[in-house]
Amino acid sequence: MEQLTYTGPGSAEQLPDVLKKWAPEKILLVRGKNSYTKCGAANIMERSKEVLACQLTEFCEFSENPQYEDVKKGLTLVRQFQPDVIIGIGGGSVMDMAKLLRFFYSYDYNEDFSRFDKKEGIIPLVVLPTTSGTGSESTHFAVVYRNKVKYSVAHADVLPDVAVADPRFTYSNPAYLTACSGFDALAQAVEAFWNVNATDESDRYACRAIPLLRSNLLAGVNHPSDEVRNKLSEGAFWAGKAINITKTTAPHAFSYPFTAYYGLPHGHAVAVTFPFFLQYNYPGPEKRLNPKLDASGYKEKMDKLYAMLNVNSVVTAFDDMTGFIRQLSLGFKCPENYAPQIILEHVNLQRLSNNPVIPDRELIRDFIFSLKTI
C-alpha cells in the first residue's frame, strides 16, 4: 500500500479533506489522555467532526507501552462501534495502539503474533503524531507487550493509510519528552544506516534524518523554538521512513527490558546502551562483521556516520555520545534492584540479528553487568 503523507506546519488543517474521501459516519479516535487537548489537536478534530457531521467515539484508557490487555479492551470497542475510519492522535504508544486495533480487528493471529489470517475488510487508518521521535506514523509494525515481553507486529496492513506530521502539535512538548522521543528518532536513523538490511533508499532517508536530529535536538530540549521543532519533526519523519525498511538493531534490542522491568521510557531506554554500540559497531580486526556487509564499504559508512554525529573517532565514540546524552538529561543510574541477567535474558534476538557487527556475547555481558551510570 502506498501511504499518503502530509508534513509541515499547518498540514493538519487538511484533515477534513483527507477524511472526506471515505465519507465516514462513525470515527473511532484513539488518543492520548492529556496531550490531545494541550497540543491543539482537539480543535482540529472538532472542526473535522462538524464538517463531516459524523459520530465520534474516543479510546484513551490504556497504558503508555501498549499492553495486550488494553488492546483487547479496545478491540471490544471497535466491534461494538463498527467505525468507518480510525484516527490515532498522540505519541508512539497511541499510534501503535491505533495500528494494532485496526489490524487485529481484521486479522486472526497466533500466540507470538508471527502469523496472520485475514477475516475482515481493513478499516482506513489516519495518524497524527504529537511527538517528534517514534516514527510510528511511517512504519508497518507496532509494538505490544504481553507479560512483560515485547512483540513487534509486522505486516503491510499495519502501515497507516495516511500520516499527517504537523510539527505544531509538538510545540508544547516538555523537555524530557522531547529528549526521549528525539533520541529515539536519532537512534532509529543511525540503526537504519548501519543495518544489515540497509538499502540505497533507507540510506537516503537516514542521511536526511541524522543531521536534522543531531544538530537540533539539544536546542529542542534546552532552548526550543518553532523552527527547531519543525526540523525535529522533519527529521523524525525521515527516520521513520528509514526504519520502516530496515527495522532496528542492538540498541533497540536491549532497550525493551529496561522499559518492561525498570519503567524507563522507550527513547531513554535506547540511550542506555547506544554509546556502547556506537563504539562497538565500528569495524576492527577483532570484530566479526555480518557476512551480508562489505567490509570496506561498511567502514566508509561508519566514518560518514561518525561525521554526521560529530563523533571524533572510535576511541572517543563512547565518551562523545555519552556527553551528548547527558546534555539531553538522559543520563542513567542503575536502580537498586538492577538485575543484569534480566536484561540479557530478555534481549530481542530478532532485532539483534540486524546488527552489523556480530555480537560478542562475553563483551556485551561484561558491559551490561558493569553498567552503573552513563
Phi, psi and chi 1 to 4 in degrees:
 res  aa     phi    psi   chi1   chi2   chi3   chi4
   1 MET       -  133.5 -178.7 -165.7   74.0      -
   2 GLU   -87.5  116.4 -172.6   69.7   26.3      -
   3 GLN   -79.1  137.7 -176.1 -171.5   59.6      -
   4 LEU   -86.3  134.8  -71.9  176.0      -      -
   5 THR  -128.9  143.1   58.9      -      -      -
   6 TYR  -131.0  124.6  -59.6   84.4      -      -
   7 THR  -131.6  164.0   62.3      -      -      -
   8 GLY    96.5  162.1      -      -      -      -
   9 PRO   -58.1  131.0  -21.7   32.0      -      -
  10 GLY    90.8   -5.7      -      -      -      -
  11 SER   -63.3  -27.2   54.4      -      -      -
  12 ALA   -67.8  -19.4      -      -      -      -
  13 GLU   -63.6  -16.8  -57.8  -64.0  -21.1      -
  14 GLN   -84.0   -1.1  -60.4 -179.4   65.5      -
  15 LEU   -55.3  -47.3 -176.7   59.5      -      -
  16 PRO   -56.8  -42.0  -24.8   34.8      -      -
  17 ASP   -68.1  -36.7  -70.5  -26.8      -      -
  18 VAL   -60.3  -41.5  168.0      -      -      -
  19 LEU   -76.7  -24.7  -65.5  170.5      -      -
  20 LYS   -58.6  -30.7  -82.7 -180.0 -177.0  177.1
  21 LYS   -65.4  -21.3   73.6  172.7 -176.5  175.4
  22 TRP   -96.8   -9.2  -68.7  -63.1      -      -
  23 ALA    43.9   54.3      -      -      -      -
  24 PRO   -71.3  137.8   28.1  -35.2      -      -
  25 GLU   -94.2  -26.1  -64.8 -179.8    2.2      -
  26 LYS  -135.7  127.8  -66.7 -169.2  -70.8 -174.2
  27 ILE  -120.4  131.7  -67.1  176.0      -      -
  28 LEU   -97.6  121.5  174.7   66.4      -      -
  29 LEU  -103.2  117.3  171.8   63.0      -      -
  30 VAL   -98.7  120.9 -177.1      -      -      -
  31 ARG  -143.9  166.1   66.6  170.7 -179.9   84.5
  32 GLY   -75.4  160.8      -      -      -      -
  33 LYS   -72.7  -44.1  -67.2 -175.1  179.4   73.4
  34 ASN  -114.2  -38.4  -59.1  -46.7      -      -
  35 SER   -63.6  -28.9   60.5      -      -      -
  36 TYR   -55.8  -44.9  172.8   67.1      -      -
  37 THR   -80.4  -43.3  -59.1      -      -      -
  38 LYS   -61.0  -36.8  -71.8 -179.1  179.1  178.2
  39 CYS   -84.1   -8.8   73.1      -      -      -
  40 GLY    98.9   -3.4      -      -      -      -
  41 ALA   -66.0  -31.9      -      -      -      -
  42 ALA   -59.8  -38.9      -      -      -      -
  43 ASN   -63.9  -44.1  -64.2  -29.3      -      -
  44 ILE   -67.6  -37.8  -70.3  171.7      -      -
  45 MET   -67.3  -36.9 -164.7   64.7 -132.4      -
  46 GLU   -65.8  -41.4 -171.3   59.1   35.3      -
  47 ARG   -63.7  -40.1  -71.0 -158.6  -61.2  -86.1
  48 SER   -62.9  -41.7  -60.8      -      -      -
  49 LYS   -61.3  -41.2  179.2 -175.2  171.3 -175.5
  50 GLU   -67.9  -42.8  -69.2  174.1    2.6      -
  51 VAL   -62.7  -40.5  168.9      -      -      -
  52 LEU   -87.9  -13.9  -62.6  165.5      -      -
  53 ALA    51.0   51.5      -      -      -      -
  54 CYS  -116.4  168.0   61.4      -      -      -
  55 GLN   -90.6  137.7 -175.0  179.9   -8.8      -
  56 LEU  -125.0  128.2 -176.5   71.2      -      -
  57 THR  -121.6  138.8  -70.7      -      -      -
  58 GLU  -111.4  147.7  -60.0 -179.8    2.5      -
  59 PHE  -132.0  114.3 -179.7   54.8      -      -
  60 CYS  -139.8   -0.2   62.1      -      -      -
  61 GLU   -90.0   77.0  -66.3  -57.8  -37.8      -
  62 PHE  -149.9  163.8   50.5   89.7      -      -
  63 SER   -74.5  165.9  -53.9      -      -      -
  64 GLU   -64.0  -69.7  -92.1 -169.8   34.9      -
  65 ASN   -75.0  106.6  -55.9  -63.1      -      -
  66 PRO   -51.0  123.1  -27.6   35.9      -      -
  67 GLN   -96.4  146.1  -55.1  -64.7  -46.2      -
  68 TYR   -60.2  -35.4 -177.8   57.5      -      -
  69 GLU   -62.8  -37.1  -67.6  -57.0  -46.6      -
  70 ASP   -68.9  -37.6  -70.2  -27.5      -      -
  71 VAL   -61.1  -42.5  173.5      -      -      -
  72 LYS   -63.3  -37.9  -70.2 -162.7  -66.1 -176.0
  73 LYS   -62.0  -45.4  -84.4 -165.6  -50.3 -177.4
  74 GLY   -63.6  -38.0      -      -      -      -
  75 LEU   -65.4  -34.7  -77.2  171.8      -      -
  76 THR   -60.3  -41.8  -61.8      -      -      -
  77 LEU   -65.3  -42.8  177.8   59.2      -      -
  78 VAL   -60.0  -44.0  175.3      -      -      -
  79 ARG   -67.2  -35.0  -66.5 -177.0 -175.0  114.0
  80 GLN   -74.1  -42.0  -70.3  172.0  -14.0      -
  81 PHE   -84.3  -31.5 -176.3   56.0      -      -
  82 GLN    53.9   63.2  -66.6  -72.6  -57.8      -
  83 PRO   -71.4  154.0   28.3  -35.6      -      -
  84 ASP   -85.7  -26.5  -57.2  -55.9      -      -
  85 VAL  -144.4  145.5  173.7      -      -      -
  86 ILE  -112.8  135.1  -63.2  174.1      -      -
  87 ILE  -121.0  132.2  -62.2  177.3      -      -
  88 GLY  -113.7  122.3      -      -      -      -
  89 ILE  -127.6  112.3  -58.6  179.5      -      -
  90 GLY   161.8 -161.7      -      -      -      -
  91 GLY   -81.4 -165.4      -      -      -      -
  92 GLY   -60.1  -39.5      -      -      -      -
  93 SER   -65.3  -39.8  -66.8      -      -      -
  94 VAL   -64.7  -46.6  170.4      -      -      -
  95 MET   -66.0  -37.5  -72.9 -173.7  -71.3      -
  96 ASP   -61.7  -42.6  -84.3   -2.5      -      -
  97 MET   -62.0  -45.4  178.5   60.1   73.4      -
  98 ALA   -60.3  -41.7      -      -      -      -
  99 LYS   -66.0  -41.2  -69.5  158.6   74.1  172.7
 100 LEU   -66.6  -41.7  -68.5  166.0      -      -
 101 LEU   -64.0  -45.2  -66.8 -177.9      -      -
 102 ARG   -60.2  -44.3 -174.3  -89.4  -85.6  -88.8
 103 PHE   -73.4  -48.4 -175.9   68.4      -      -
 104 PHE   -71.0  -20.1  -74.2  157.5      -      -
 105 TYR   -65.2  -35.3  173.6   77.1      -      -
 106 SER   -98.2  -13.3  -63.4      -      -      -
 107 TYR  -128.6  138.6  -77.0   82.7      -      -
 108 ASP   -81.6  156.8  -73.2  -33.4      -      -
 109 TYR  -148.8  160.7   45.9   90.4      -      -
 110 ASN   -92.3 -176.2   63.1  -13.6      -      -
 111 GLU   -59.8  -39.7 -174.2   71.8   14.5      -
 112 ASP  -103.9   19.7   64.7   -6.2      -      -
 113 PHE    56.9   38.4  -50.5  109.8      -      -
 114 SER  -111.2  -10.6   62.7      -      -      -
 115 ARG  -134.1  137.0 -170.1  178.9   67.7 -109.9
 116 PHE  -134.0  143.6  -50.2  104.9      -      -
 117 ASP  -129.7  122.3  -62.4  -58.5      -      -
 118 LYS   -73.6  134.8 -165.5  168.8 -173.8  176.7
 119 LYS  -127.6  -20.3   59.8  177.6 -178.4  175.4
 120 GLU  -135.8  159.3  -59.3  -82.7   -5.1      -
 121 GLY   -64.0  150.0      -      -      -      -
 122 ILE   -81.1  137.6 -156.7   81.2      -      -
 123 ILE   -86.4  132.8  -58.3  170.8      -      -
 124 PRO   -57.0  141.4  -24.1   33.9      -      -
 125 LEU  -129.3  128.5  173.5   62.1      -      -
 126 VAL  -121.3  131.6  179.7      -      -      -
 127 VAL  -125.6  144.9  -66.3      -      -      -
 128 LEU  -131.5  104.5  -63.4   86.5      -      -
 129 PRO   -70.9  144.2   25.4  -33.0      -      -
 130 THR  -112.4    7.7   60.7      -      -      -
 131 THR  -130.4  161.2   62.1      -      -      -
 132 SER  -107.3   88.7  -66.4      -      -      -
 133 GLY  -177.2  -51.1      -      -      -      -
 134 THR   -72.3  -29.5   68.4      -      -      -
 135 GLY    71.8    7.4      -      -      -      -
 136 SER   -60.7  -26.5 -176.1      -      -      -
 137 GLU   -64.5  -19.7   71.5  -86.1   12.5      -
 138 SER  -112.8    8.4  -56.3      -      -      -
 139 THR  -115.8  155.9   64.4      -      -      -
 140 HIS   -99.5   25.0   70.0  -77.1      -      -
 141 PHE  -137.0  158.3   35.5   84.6      -      -
 142 ALA  -142.1  145.6      -      -      -      -
 143 VAL   -95.5  137.4  168.6      -      -      -
 144 VAL  -139.2  139.3   60.2      -      -      -
 145 TYR  -105.7  133.1  -75.6   83.1      -      -
 146 ARG  -135.4  122.1 -176.9  164.7   61.6 -173.7
 147 ASN    53.8   42.8  -60.2  -36.8      -      -
 148 LYS    67.3    9.9  -67.7 -167.9  174.0 -177.5
 149 VAL  -102.8  131.8  176.8      -      -      -
 150 LYS   -89.0  130.3  173.0  -98.4  178.6 -171.1
 151 TYR  -119.5  144.1  -63.9   89.8      -      -
 152 SER  -111.2  114.1 -176.2      -      -      -
 153 VAL   -87.1  115.4  179.3      -      -      -
 154 ALA  -121.7  125.8      -      -      -      -
 155 HIS  -170.2  150.5 -168.4  -80.5      -      -
 156 ALA   -58.1  -33.6      -      -      -      -
 157 ASP   -81.7    2.3  -81.2  -16.4      -      -
 158 VAL   -80.5  -26.9  173.1      -      -      -
 159 LEU   -64.1  127.0 -179.4   71.5      -      -
 160 PRO   -60.2  149.7  -23.6   34.2      -      -
 161 ASP   -68.2  -37.0  -62.9  -84.4      -      -
 162 VAL  -136.9  135.1 -179.5      -      -      -
 163 ALA  -120.5  128.5      -      -      -      -
 164 VAL  -120.5  102.8 -177.8      -      -      -
 165 ALA  -102.6   88.5      -      -      -      -
 166 ASP   -98.9  110.4 -168.8  -32.4      -      -
 167 PRO   -63.3  -17.0   22.3  -32.5      -      -
 168 ARG   -59.3  -28.0  -64.5  177.1  -54.7  165.5
 169 PHE   -69.5  -13.7  -68.4  164.5      -      -
 170 THR   -99.7   -5.8   71.9      -      -      -
 171 TYR   -61.2  -29.1  -73.0  177.5      -      -
 172 SER  -100.0    8.5   60.8      -      -      -
 173 ASN   -64.1  136.0  -75.6  -10.1      -      -
 174 PRO   -69.3  165.6   22.9  -31.3      -      -
 175 ALA   -60.0  -45.7      -      -      -      -
 176 TYR   -65.2  -41.7 -178.1   63.6      -      -
 177 LEU   -63.2  -41.4  175.6   59.5      -      -
 178 THR   -60.6  -42.1  -59.5      -      -      -
 179 ALA   -65.6  -47.1      -      -      -      -
 180 CYS   -63.8  -49.9  -72.4      -      -      -
 181 SER   -69.5  -39.1   58.3      -      -      -
 182 GLY   -66.6  -39.7      -      -      -      -
 183 PHE   -69.7  -35.7 -167.8   84.2      -      -
 184 ASP   -58.3  -44.5 -175.1   26.7      -      -
 185 ALA   -62.3  -44.6      -      -      -      -
 186 LEU   -61.3  -44.4  179.2   61.1      -      -
 187 ALA   -62.3  -40.8      -      -      -      -
 188 GLN   -60.6  -44.5  -73.7 -179.0  -16.1      -
 189 ALA   -63.8  -43.2      -      -      -      -
 190 VAL   -63.6  -46.4  168.7      -      -      -
 191 GLU   -66.3  -31.8  -68.8  178.1   56.1      -
 192 ALA   -66.9  -37.3      -      -      -      -
 193 PHE   -70.8  -42.0 -168.1   63.5      -      -
 194 TRP   -90.5    3.2   68.2   33.0      -      -
 195 ASN   -67.6  147.2 -154.7  -66.5      -      -
 196 VAL   -68.2  -19.1  -60.9      -      -      -
 197 ASN   -98.0   10.7  -57.0  -47.0      -      -
 198 ALA   -62.3  144.3      -      -      -      -
 199 THR  -125.8  172.4   65.8      -      -      -
 200 ASP   -59.5  -38.7  -71.0  -16.8      -      -
 201 GLU   -66.2  -47.5 -176.6 -178.4    6.6      -
 202 SER   -64.5  -35.3   66.5      -      -      -
 203 ASP   -63.5  -39.6  -78.0   -7.5      -      -
 204 ARG   -61.8  -44.2  -73.6 -163.7  -57.8  -88.1
 205 TYR   -64.1  -45.4  -64.6  148.6      -      -
 206 ALA   -62.6  -39.4      -      -      -      -
 207 CYS   -72.5  -18.8  -72.9      -      -      -
 208 ARG   -80.7  -36.5  -66.5 -176.3   72.9  165.7
 209 ALA   -75.9  -46.3      -      -      -      -
 210 ILE   -59.5  -51.4  -67.3  168.1      -      -
 211 PRO   -62.6  -38.4  -21.9   33.8      -      -
 212 LEU   -61.7  -43.5  -79.1  166.8      -      -
 213 LEU   -76.4  -45.0  -66.0  162.9      -      -
 214 ARG   -64.7  -37.8  176.9   60.3 -179.6   87.0
 215 SER   -85.5  -10.7   60.6      -      -      -
 216 ASN  -119.9  -11.4  -71.2  -75.0      -      -
 217 LEU   -67.3  -42.5 -170.9   50.4      -      -
 218 LEU   -60.0  -44.6  -82.0  179.2      -      -
 219 ALA   -65.8  -38.5      -      -      -      -
 220 GLY   -62.3  -30.7      -      -      -      -
 221 VAL   -84.6  -45.3  171.0      -      -      -
 222 ASN   -99.4  -29.4  -61.5  -46.7      -      -
 223 HIS  -143.1   63.6  -53.3  -73.4      -      -
 224 PRO   -68.1  144.6   24.7  -33.2      -      -
 225 SER  -136.8  165.8   66.4      -      -      -
 226 ASP   -61.1  -39.8  -68.4   -4.9      -      -
 227 GLU   -62.3  -43.3 -178.8 -177.7    1.9      -
 228 VAL   -65.2  -42.2  164.5      -      -      -
 229 ARG   -61.4  -38.8  -60.7  -81.3 -163.0 -171.5
 230 ASN   -61.6  -42.0  -66.7  -14.5      -      -
 231 LYS   -68.7  -38.1  -69.8  177.3  178.7  177.1
 232 LEU   -65.5  -39.4  -70.1  175.4      -      -
 233 SER   -62.7  -42.7  177.6      -      -      -
 234 GLU   -65.0  -43.7 -178.3 -174.8   -7.4      -
 235 GLY   -62.0  -41.6      -      -      -      -
 236 ALA   -64.0  -37.8      -      -      -      -
 237 PHE   -61.5  -46.6  174.4   79.1      -      -
 238 TRP   -69.0  -34.1  -67.8  118.1      -      -
 239 ALA   -62.3  -41.0      -      -      -      -
 240 GLY   -63.0  -40.2      -      -      -      -
 241 LYS   -63.3  -37.8  -63.1  -81.3  -78.8 -174.6
 242 ALA   -68.4  -47.6      -      -      -      -
 243 ILE   -72.3  -20.8 -147.2   66.3      -      -
 244 ASN   -64.0  -27.0 -175.3   51.9      -      -
 245 ILE   -85.0  -42.1  -65.1  171.3      -      -
 246 THR  -100.5  -28.7   64.9      -      -      -
 247 LYS    68.1  177.0  -60.7 -171.4  178.3  177.7
 248 THR   -94.2  179.1   51.5      -      -      -
 249 THR  -129.6 -147.8   63.9      -      -      -
 250 ALA   -58.6  -47.1      -      -      -      -
 251 PRO   -57.5  -38.6  -28.0   37.6      -      -
 252 HIS   -72.0  -37.1  -88.4   75.0      -      -
 253 ALA   -58.5  -36.7      -      -      -      -
 254 PHE   -87.5  -14.0  -82.0   85.0      -      -
 255 SER   -73.2  -32.4   71.5      -      -      -
 256 TYR   -62.3  -43.6  -57.2  115.5      -      -
 257 PRO   -66.7  -28.1   16.3  -28.2      -      -
 258 PHE   -64.7  -33.5  -79.5  103.0      -      -
 259 THR   -76.6  -47.9  -65.7      -      -      -
 260 ALA   -67.4  -38.5      -      -      -      -
 261 TYR  -102.5  -21.6  -71.4   88.4      -      -
 262 TYR  -123.9    3.2  -59.2  107.5      -      -
 263 GLY    72.8   14.6      -      -      -      -
 264 LEU   -71.7  130.6  -87.8 -173.0      -      -
 265 PRO   -53.9  149.8  -26.5   35.8      -      -
 266 HIS   -53.7  -51.3  174.2   63.0      -      -
 267 GLY   -62.0  -36.6      -      -      -      -
 268 HIS   -66.3  -40.0 -162.7  158.7      -      -
 269 ALA   -63.8  -37.6      -      -      -      -
 270 VAL   -63.4  -37.1  171.3      -      -      -
 271 ALA   -66.0  -23.1      -      -      -      -
 272 VAL   -61.2  -43.9  172.8      -      -      -
 273 THR  -104.2   -4.4   63.4      -      -      -
 274 PHE   -58.8  -46.2 -170.0   86.6      -      -
 275 PRO   -59.1  -38.6  -24.9   35.9      -      -
 276 PHE   -60.5  -48.4  172.4   83.0      -      -
 277 PHE   -75.8  -25.5  -75.9  106.9      -      -
 278 LEU   -62.0  -38.7 -179.7   63.8      -      -
 279 GLN   -79.3  -42.5 -170.0  169.5   57.8      -
 280 TYR   -62.8  -35.7  177.1   80.9      -      -
 281 ASN   -81.1   -1.5  -78.8  -16.6      -      -
 282 TYR   -74.8  132.5 -165.9   88.9      -      -
 283 PRO   -67.9  149.8   25.2  -34.1      -      -
 284 GLY  -162.6  163.5      -      -      -      -
 285 PRO   -62.3  -24.5   20.0  -31.3      -      -
 286 GLU   -89.2    1.9   76.3  -73.1    0.6      -
 287 LYS  -113.5  149.1  -62.2  173.6 -176.8  176.4
 288 ARG  -102.1  110.7  -70.7 -170.3  -60.3  148.3
 289 LEU   -77.9  141.9 -162.7   63.0      -      -
 290 ASN   -55.0  131.9 -169.9  -64.0      -      -
 291 PRO   -62.9  -13.1   17.3  -29.3      -      -
 292 LYS   -70.8  -16.3  -67.4 -178.3 -179.0  179.9
 293 LEU  -103.6  149.6  -61.3  173.8      -      -
 294 ASP   -89.2  124.9  169.7   68.8      -      -
 295 ALA   -60.1  -47.8      -      -      -      -
 296 SER   -69.3  -41.5   60.2      -      -      -
 297 GLY   -65.2  -37.0      -      -      -      -
 298 TYR   -67.7  -40.4  176.7   68.7      -      -
 299 LYS   -61.1  -41.5 -176.8 -179.8 -176.4  -58.3
 300 GLU   -60.4  -40.7  -71.7  178.9   10.4      -
 301 LYS   -62.8  -43.5  -74.0 -169.7   79.1  171.0
 302 MET   -66.9  -36.4  -72.7  -60.0  -67.7      -
 303 ASP   -63.3  -41.9  -72.9  -23.0      -      -
 304 LYS   -64.6  -40.8 -178.5  176.3 -179.2  178.1
 305 LEU   -62.6  -46.7  174.6   63.3      -      -
 306 TYR   -58.3  -39.7  -85.2   22.3      -      -
 307 ALA   -64.0  -43.4      -      -      -      -
 308 MET   -64.5  -29.6  -72.0 -169.7  -71.4      -
 309 LEU   -92.4    0.5  -69.0  172.9      -      -
 310 ASN    60.7   37.5  -65.4  -25.9      -      -
 311 VAL   -98.7  130.7  168.4      -      -      -
 312 ASN   -73.9  -45.1  -67.0  -46.7      -      -
 313 SER  -165.2  172.2   69.7      -      -      -
 314 VAL   -63.5  -29.7   64.3      -      -      -
 315 VAL   -65.7  -37.6  175.4      -      -      -
 316 THR  -100.6   -0.4   65.2      -      -      -
 317 ALA   -56.1  -45.6      -      -      -      -
 318 PHE   -61.5  -49.5 -176.7   91.3      -      -
 319 ASP   -68.0  -39.5  -70.3  -21.6      -      -
 320 ASP   -60.2  -46.7  -71.3  -13.3      -      -
 321 MET   -73.7  -35.1 -175.4   51.7   59.2      -
 322 THR   -61.4  -41.4  -62.7      -      -      -
 323 GLY   -62.2  -41.4      -      -      -      -
 324 PHE   -62.3  -44.0  177.5   64.4      -      -
 325 ILE   -63.7  -40.1  -73.1  169.5      -      -
 326 ARG   -65.0  -37.0  -74.3  174.2  176.9  159.5
 327 GLN   -64.9  -24.8  -73.2  179.8  -73.4      -
 328 LEU   -84.5    0.1  -63.7  172.1      -      -
 329 SER    62.2   36.1  -61.8      -      -      -
 330 LEU  -111.2   25.3  -66.3 -178.9      -      -
 331 GLY   -61.1  161.1      -      -      -      -
 332 PHE  -132.5  132.4  176.3   72.1      -      -
 333 LYS  -123.7  126.6 -177.5  177.4 -178.9 -179.5
 334 CYS   -59.4  132.6  -76.2      -      -      -
 335 PRO   -69.3  162.7   24.6  -32.1      -      -
 336 GLU   -61.2  -30.3  -69.3 -176.9    5.3      -
 337 ASN   -93.1   17.2   63.9  -23.2      -      -
 338 TYR   -59.8  126.2  176.5   61.3      -      -
 339 ALA  -124.9   98.4      -      -      -      -
 340 PRO   -54.3  -33.9  -22.8   31.9      -      -
 341 GLN   -63.0  -32.6 -161.4   59.6   39.4      -
 342 ILE   -63.1  -41.9  -75.4  178.9      -      -
 343 ILE   -62.1  -47.0  -55.9  -61.5      -      -
 344 LEU   -66.2  -34.0  -65.8  169.7      -      -
 345 GLU   -76.0  -19.7  -71.7  172.3   -2.3      -
 346 HIS  -117.8   21.2  -67.5   87.8      -      -
 347 VAL   -64.6  140.8  170.8      -      -      -
 348 ASN   -80.3  103.1 -173.6  -66.0      -      -
 349 LEU   -67.5  -30.1  -63.1  177.8      -      -
 350 GLN   -63.3  -44.7 -173.0  179.1   35.0      -
 351 ARG   -68.7  -37.2  -65.8  -66.2 -179.6 -101.4
 352 LEU   -63.0  -30.4 -166.1   59.4      -      -
 353 SER   -69.2  -15.7   68.4      -      -      -
 354 ASN   -84.5   -4.6  -61.3  -33.4      -      -
 355 ASN   -70.0  141.6 -154.7   61.8      -      -
 356 PRO   -70.3  -34.8   25.7  -35.3      -      -
 357 VAL  -102.4  127.3  175.8      -      -      -
 358 ILE   -62.4  128.2  -65.4  172.3      -      -
 359 PRO   -61.1  131.5  -23.4   34.1      -      -
 360 ASP   -88.6  104.6 -179.3  -36.7      -      -
 361 ARG   -56.7  -42.6  -67.7  178.0  179.6  -87.6
 362 GLU   -68.2  -41.9  -70.5  -57.4  -47.0      -
 363 LEU   -64.6  -44.7 -170.4   63.1      -      -
 364 ILE   -67.4  -40.2  -67.6  172.8      -      -
 365 ARG   -60.2  -43.6 -178.2 -177.0 -177.3  -81.3
 366 ASP   -61.8  -40.7  -71.7  -12.3      -      -
 367 PHE   -64.1  -46.5  168.9   71.1      -      -
 368 ILE   -63.5  -38.4  -64.6  -61.8      -      -
 369 PHE   -72.8  -31.9  -92.8   82.0      -      -
 370 SER   -87.4   -6.2   67.1      -      -      -
 371 LEU   -62.4  123.8 -174.3   62.6      -      -
 372 LYS  -127.8  -52.0  -68.6 -177.4  174.5   59.4
 373 THR  -146.1  156.0   60.9      -      -      -
 374 ILE  -129.6      -   60.6  168.2      -      -
